Amino acid sequence: MAISCELMRRGLPTEYGETEITPAIERASKQWRMLLQIDSDPELKMNWGDGGRLYVFIREKDALKGDFSQTVTISQSY
């Protein structure tokens, strides 16, 4: 997911095979950390796709500065 975060940050396609994963992208992707995971919960009437999850990521340097304006959210569903 860290690679997807970096691709999204750069405005590049995240679909498999659409973007060449360069060494620079791989290096930059190592800075991403999961900040929050939100699961679907029918009792709370939260359903992400078909019972999926939301993942919110932040770069370590942004988290250390308290800058949450550059987070990336990825959804996964079944």
FIZA-157525 format. One record per residue: residue number from 1; x, y, z of N, C-alpha, C in turn; chain. Coordinates in Angstrom, 2 decimals, always signed. Atoms other than C-alpha are relative to their C-alpha. Layout:
<NUM, <X, Y, Z>, <X, Y, Z>, <X, Y, Z>, A> ...
END
This chain:
<1, <+0.81, -1.19, +0.00>, <+0.00, +0.00, +0.00>, <+0.85, +1.26, +0.00>, A> <2, <-0.87, -1.17, -0.05>, <+2.94, +2.33, +0.57>, <+0.34, +0.49, -1.40>, A> <3, <-0.26, -0.39, +1.40>, <+3.74, +2.29, -3.16>, <-1.20, +0.75, -0.55>, A> <4, <+1.22, -0.68, +0.46>, <+0.12, +3.22, -3.91>, <-0.09, +1.40, +0.59>, A> <5, <+0.02, -1.32, -0.63>, <+0.36, +6.10, -1.43>, <+0.92, +0.97, -0.73>, A> <6, <-0.96, -0.87, +0.67>, <+3.43, +7.48, -3.13>, <-0.45, +0.34, -1.42>, A> <7, <+0.53, -0.27, +1.34>, <+1.88, +7.11, -6.59>, <-1.12, +1.03, +0.06>, A> <8, <+1.09, -0.95, -0.15>, <-1.22, +8.96, -5.40>, <+0.53, +1.39, +0.31>, A> <9, <-0.59, -1.29, -0.35>, <+0.90, +11.72, -3.88>, <+0.57, +0.69, -1.23>, A> <10, <-0.59, -0.55, +1.22>, <+2.62, +12.17, -7.24>, <-1.01, +0.19, -1.13>, A> <11, <+1.03, -0.15, +1.03>, <-0.66, +12.12, -9.16>, <+0.13, -1.01, -1.13>, A> <12, <-0.21, +1.04, +1.01>, <+0.28, +8.92, -11.01>, <-1.07, -1.09, +0.13>, A> <13, <+0.97, +1.11, -0.07>, <-2.03, +6.00, -11.91>, <+0.46, -1.07, +0.98>, A> <14, <-0.33, +1.01, -1.01>, <-2.19, +3.37, -9.18>, <-0.38, -1.41, -0.44>, A> <15, <+0.38, +1.33, +0.49>, <-3.57, +0.50, -11.27>, <+1.26, -0.80, -0.34>, A> <16, <-1.15, +0.88, +0.24>, <-1.21, -2.47, -11.56>, <+0.45, +0.09, -1.45>, A> <17, <-0.59, +0.00, +1.33>, <+1.12, -2.13, -14.54>, <-0.10, +1.31, -0.75>, A> <18, <+0.16, -1.27, +0.72>, <+0.13, +1.44, -15.48>, <+1.15, +0.96, +0.23>, A> <19, <-1.09, -0.90, -0.33>, <+3.08, +3.16, -13.81>, <+1.25, -0.80, +0.32>, A> <20, <-1.28, +0.65, -0.32>, <+6.72, +2.13, -13.75>, <+0.41, +0.39, +1.41>, A> <21, <-0.44, -0.24, -1.38>, <+7.89, +1.76, -10.16>, <+1.51, +0.19, -0.02>, A> <22, <-1.42, -0.33, +0.06>, <+11.24, +3.52, -10.19>, <+0.63, -0.14, +1.38>, A> <23, <-0.67, +0.04, -1.31>, <+13.87, +3.29, -7.44>, <-0.36, +1.21, +0.87>, A> <24, <+0.37, -1.19, -0.77>, <+12.94, +6.86, -6.41>, <-1.37, -0.16, +0.65>, A> <25, <+1.33, +0.24, -0.57>, <+9.31, +5.86, -5.92>, <+0.08, -1.01, +1.13>, A> <26, <-0.17, +1.01, -1.06>, <+10.35, +2.79, -3.93>, <+0.60, +0.61, +1.26>, A> <27, <-0.63, -0.65, -1.17>, <+12.60, +4.89, -1.67>, <-1.00, +0.90, +0.72>, A> <28, <+0.95, -0.92, -0.60>, <+9.93, +7.52, -1.11>, <-1.15, -0.74, +0.70>, A> <29, <+1.12, +0.76, -0.59>, <+7.30, +4.87, -0.35>, <+0.31, -0.50, +1.40>, A> <30, <-0.39, +0.50, -1.32>, <+9.25, +3.76, +2.71>, <-0.33, +0.99, +1.12>, A> <31, <+0.35, -1.02, -0.99>, <+8.22, +7.00, +4.47>, <-1.45, -0.05, +0.45>, A> <32, <+1.43, +0.03, -0.32>, <+4.51, +6.13, +4.53>, <-0.29, -0.92, +1.18>, A> <33, <+0.41, +0.75, -1.18>, <+2.94, +4.93, +7.79>, <-1.52, -0.01, +0.07>, A> <34, <+1.44, +0.05, -0.19>, <-0.59, +3.75, +8.49>, <-0.36, +0.82, +1.24>, A> <35, <+0.46, -0.87, -1.08>, <-2.33, +6.34, +10.62>, <-1.28, -0.52, +0.61>, A> <36, <+1.33, +0.39, -0.46>, <-5.82, +4.89, +10.84>, <-0.57, -1.07, -0.92>, A> <37, <+0.73, +1.02, +0.77>, <-7.80, +1.83, +9.75>, <-1.43, +0.01, +0.50>, A> <38, <+1.42, -0.03, -0.36>, <-11.60, +1.99, +9.68>, <-0.69, -1.17, -0.69>, A> <39, <+0.69, +1.17, +0.55>, <-13.49, -1.27, +9.24>, <-1.47, +0.32, -0.21>, A> <40, <+1.45, -0.05, +0.14>, <-17.03, -1.62, +7.98>, <-0.62, -0.56, +1.28>, A> <41, <+0.70, +0.46, -1.19>, <-19.49, -2.08, +10.83>, <-1.49, +0.20, -0.22>, A> <42, <+1.43, -0.13, +0.28>, <-23.13, -2.83, +10.04>, <-0.79, +0.62, +1.16>, A> <43, <+0.72, -0.56, -1.15>, <-24.23, -1.91, +13.58>, <+0.11, +1.53, +0.05>, A> <44, <-0.20, -1.45, +0.05>, <-22.83, +1.60, +13.07>, <-0.44, +0.58, -1.34>, A> <45, <+0.44, -0.40, +1.35>, <-24.22, +1.71, +9.51>, <+1.14, +0.60, -0.81>, A> <46, <-1.17, -0.39, +0.80>, <-20.72, +2.11, +8.06>, <+0.36, -1.19, -0.87>, A> <47, <-0.33, +1.09, +0.92>, <-20.08, +0.02, +4.98>, <+0.83, +0.57, -1.14>, A> <48, <-0.93, -0.47, +1.02>, <-17.09, +0.69, +2.75>, <+0.03, -1.03, -1.12>, A> <49, <+0.08, +0.95, +1.10>, <-17.83, -1.00, -0.54>, <-0.86, -1.17, +0.42>, A> <50, <+0.71, +1.22, -0.38>, <-18.84, -4.58, +0.25>, <+0.63, -0.58, +1.26>, A> <51, <-0.58, +0.47, -1.26>, <-17.72, -4.88, +3.86>, <+1.50, +0.22, +0.07>, A> <52, <-1.43, -0.24, +0.07>, <-14.30, -3.37, +3.22>, <+0.53, +0.87, +1.12>, A> <53, <-0.68, -0.84, -0.98>, <-11.93, -1.05, +5.04>, <+0.53, +1.26, -0.67>, A> <54, <-0.70, -1.21, +0.42>, <-10.53, +2.45, +4.76>, <+1.33, +0.03, +0.75>, A> <55, <-1.32, -0.13, -0.59>, <-6.83, +2.97, +5.39>, <+0.48, +1.43, -0.25>, A> <56, <-0.53, -1.35, +0.13>, <-5.40, +6.43, +6.06>, <+1.50, -0.07, +0.31>, A> <57, <-1.46, +0.01, -0.13>, <-1.65, +6.88, +5.58>, <+0.54, +1.42, +0.06>, A> <58, <-0.69, -1.28, -0.08>, <+0.74, +9.71, +6.35>, <+1.50, -0.26, -0.11>, A> <59, <-1.46, +0.13, +0.03>, <+4.41, +10.27, +5.62>, <+0.54, +0.31, +1.40>, A> <60, <-0.56, -0.16, -1.35>, <+6.53, +10.03, +8.74>, <+0.40, +1.44, +0.28>, A> <61, <-0.45, -1.38, -0.24>, <+8.00, +13.51, +8.30>, <-1.18, +0.94, +0.21>, A> <62, <+1.19, -0.82, -0.20>, <+4.51, +15.03, +8.02>, <-0.61, -0.25, +1.38>, A> <63, <+0.54, +0.33, -1.32>, <+3.33, +13.19, +11.14>, <+0.83, +0.66, +1.11>, A> <64, <-0.87, -0.61, -1.01>, <+6.34, +14.44, +13.10>, <-0.22, +1.50, +0.11>, A> <65, <+0.29, -1.45, +0.00>, <+5.45, +18.02, +12.10>, <-1.43, +0.29, +0.43>, A> <66, <+1.41, -0.20, -0.32>, <+1.78, +17.46, +12.97>, <-0.80, +0.50, -1.19>, A> <67, <+0.66, -0.44, +1.23>, <+0.83, +18.18, +9.33>, <-0.83, -1.15, -0.57>, A> <68, <+0.88, +1.06, +0.47>, <-2.18, +16.02, +8.52>, <-0.70, +0.38, -1.31>, A> <69, <+0.62, -0.47, +1.24>, <-3.03, +17.89, +5.31>, <+0.40, -0.83, -1.21>, A> <70, <-0.50, +0.77, +1.13>, <-1.13, +15.45, +3.10>, <-0.25, -1.50, +0.14>, A> <71, <+0.30, +1.42, -0.16>, <-2.70, +12.15, +4.15>, <-0.58, -0.58, -1.29>, A> <72, <+0.55, +0.73, +1.14>, <-3.75, +9.53, +1.60>, <-0.93, -1.08, +0.56>, A> <73, <+0.97, +1.01, -0.43>, <-6.81, +7.30, +1.98>, <-0.18, -1.04, -1.11>, A> <74, <+0.18, +1.10, +0.93>, <-7.09, +3.89, +0.31>, <-1.17, -0.83, +0.51>, A> <75, <+1.11, +0.89, -0.40>, <-10.25, +1.79, +0.32>, <+0.22, -1.36, -0.63>, A> <76, <-0.03, +1.37, +0.50>, <-10.37, -1.96, -0.06>, <-1.31, -0.65, +0.38>, A> <77, <+1.23, +0.73, -0.28>, <-13.49, -4.04, -0.36>, <+0.10, -1.39, -0.60>, A> <78, <-0.03, +1.40, +0.43>, <-14.29, -7.66, -1.00>, <-0.66, -0.17, -1.34>, A> 
END
